[in-house]
Amino acid sequence: MSQAAKLIGAGCATIGLAGAGVGIGTVFGSLITGVSRNPALEQTLFRIAILGFALTEAIALFALMMAFLLLFVF
């Protein structure tokens, strides 16, 4: 019973990884749209997109860390 609860909890924790994938796609899709509308701002938009990518990827790493904690610690 405890093993089943651990596996279900870890599976639920990995849902955050799907959200992070969507978020990263949105960040870079918006970068492409912004650069195509105003190519002069490419460097500024790229810096902001990299910041958005890093923050979104951090959420994915937190979700993955929670899944591993549920599987291997408890």
C-alpha positions as CSV (number, residue, x, y, z in Angstrom):
1,M,0.0,0.0,0.0
2,S,2.8,2.4,0.9
3,Q,4.7,1.6,-2.3
4,A,1.6,2.3,-4.4
5,A,1.1,5.7,-2.7
6,K,4.7,6.6,-3.4
7,L,4.4,5.8,-7.1
8,I,1.1,7.7,-7.4
9,G,2.6,10.7,-5.6
10,A,5.7,10.6,-7.8
11,G,3.5,10.4,-10.9
12,C,1.5,13.4,-9.8
13,A,4.7,15.3,-9.1
14,T,5.9,14.8,-12.7
15,I,2.9,16.7,-14.1
16,G,4.9,19.8,-13.5
17,L,7.3,18.7,-16.1
18,A,4.6,18.8,-18.8
19,G,3.8,22.4,-17.7
20,A,7.4,23.4,-17.9
21,G,7.6,22.0,-21.5
22,V,4.6,24.1,-22.4
23,G,6.1,27.1,-20.7
24,I,9.4,26.8,-22.5
25,G,7.6,26.5,-25.8
26,T,5.6,29.7,-25.0
27,V,8.7,31.6,-24.1
28,F,10.6,30.9,-27.3
29,G,7.5,31.2,-29.4
30,S,7.0,34.7,-28.0
31,L,10.7,35.4,-28.7
32,I,10.3,34.5,-32.4
33,T,7.1,36.6,-32.6
34,G,8.8,39.6,-30.9
35,V,11.9,39.5,-33.1
36,S,9.9,39.1,-36.3
37,R,7.9,42.2,-35.3
38,N,10.9,44.3,-34.2
39,P,14.3,42.9,-35.2
40,A,16.1,45.9,-33.6
41,L,15.2,44.6,-30.2
42,E,16.7,41.1,-30.8
43,Q,19.4,41.3,-28.1
44,T,17.1,42.7,-25.4
45,L,14.3,40.1,-26.2
46,F,16.8,37.3,-26.2
47,R,18.1,38.2,-22.7
48,I,14.5,38.3,-21.4
49,A,13.8,35.0,-23.1
50,I,16.8,33.3,-21.5
51,L,15.7,34.6,-18.1
52,G,12.2,33.2,-18.7
53,F,13.7,29.9,-19.8
54,A,15.8,29.6,-16.7
55,L,12.9,30.3,-14.4
56,T,10.7,27.9,-16.2
57,E,13.4,25.2,-16.1
58,A,13.8,25.8,-12.4
59,I,10.2,24.9,-11.8
60,A,10.7,21.7,-13.8
61,L,13.7,20.8,-11.7
62,F,11.8,21.4,-8.5
63,A,9.0,19.1,-9.8
64,L,11.6,16.4,-10.7
65,M,13.3,16.8,-7.3
66,M,9.9,16.3,-5.5
67,A,9.2,13.1,-7.6
68,F,12.7,11.7,-6.7
69,L,12.2,12.6,-3.0
70,L,8.9,10.8,-2.9
71,L,10.4,7.7,-4.6
72,F,13.7,7.3,-2.8
73,V,13.4,9.0,0.6
74,F,10.0,8.1,2.1
